Amino acid sequence: MKTSQEASSFNSLLRKCPRCGADNSSITPLVYSWHEWTLKSCIICKFVYLENPPGYEALVAEYAWERNHGDRSVRMRKEYPFTYNFSRLWKKIRRFLIRKPNKLANRVSKFFLPGVVVDIGCGTGDYLAKLPNTYQPLGIEISEELARLATERLSDRKGKVLAMSAIEGLSSVPEGTVSGIIMRSFLEHEQQPVDLLSFAWKALRPGGSAIIKVPNYDSINRKVMGNRWCGFRFPGHVNYFTPESLQEMVESVGFSIKSFGVFDRFYLSDNMWMVANKPRLDS
């Protein structure tokens, strides 16, 4: 059985750098590239990205999350069995010893104003269904099957789910009407991240915020683990952010950074959390 991390029957795209637009087709791929999937470090701005991701048609059909979310585990178990088994054991020990705070819920309650909350890549709508009643849930999900399940899950909240790409979904939302946008583990999947952030900024009302969580390419773990790093997922992850590149891209469309402290981007963590704000008109 072919996994999503192996060859595709769909045609791949050829991307320029999503951060600065440079054409890097002639430069040598990074050693982290895998099979046909080519990672490049931009010759101009050093942004790391997947140069040849599958198009949206393939994302809907062949690479739908509900069909392929376990593919990285298959790859790791096959290619790095010791690392795979040790990682599973360590996760169980860590969960037993350390009770983590709910980082998303804490940020929503602290930074989101009452009103419409959009969850991009909402899956089955689990998180939207748990939002306090001060929020009106709106999901965006490219997978038709997950969007259907999310619609059923949110029916008692009168929530709405748009079965379309993130950019199509956000562009259909009236400007200045959204209180909060959740991009949890999503921006690394978006082939046009600057455009998505621009539509997010437009959709938010003044004073509204976006919560962003992405893998931290600058983490120590990536440098130590190399190809075995958990952030490498082919071909789903198409953007690899450092703290600098994430902040620069978010600010470039007009956001101000509300929360992005040392522990939000800690060098020992595989992930980063940011809260970006659309400034109020009187600020």
C-alpha angles and dihedrals in degrees: 000000000000116000128209090256091063134068119316131217089216124085116258125228124237109227131197117214106298091210103051105003097242119155108236098171093118098051126093116268119244119262088245090071113115130206107316094343110104123204117197134189107214112248090217108038101011093234111157117223144150106263099197110036122164116263125252091267089063092044090057096044117021100020102038108152096235090057100044110024091111096051096100090057089053091052094046093047090051102041103027107025096163094050091045095052094042091050092052091050093047092050091055092049093046093049090051095049102035126048107202122212118243096257096184096048091047092053094045092054092045102043110021120090118217112276139062116001119193120205110197111210090013095175110195092348096252096143096041089053090058096052116119115260090255087077130070110214123228119175131196116198128164094201108086092205094051091044090054091051091047091051090054092046093052098042094104090051092050086238123163129220124198113209098211143086119298094252093047090047097048093043089058093055113095111253118261097012104105125088098194141007125202118207099171111168091341113099091068087062098050116101092201103039097162092053091048092051090048092054090046090054091049094048094051121088116232107283092026121129142211123215113211128189120180137156114273108236088187093060121124089234092062091051092049099040097041111180090005093063113128092230093068106091118159126242097347098069108064101161127053112197131199119196089259097049093045093051093045093050094046094048092046091072095049106273123135118215112248100174128010106128132162094276092045088064100024112171092228092055125087091215141051130212123204134175113203123189136207102223119241116252092246096049 
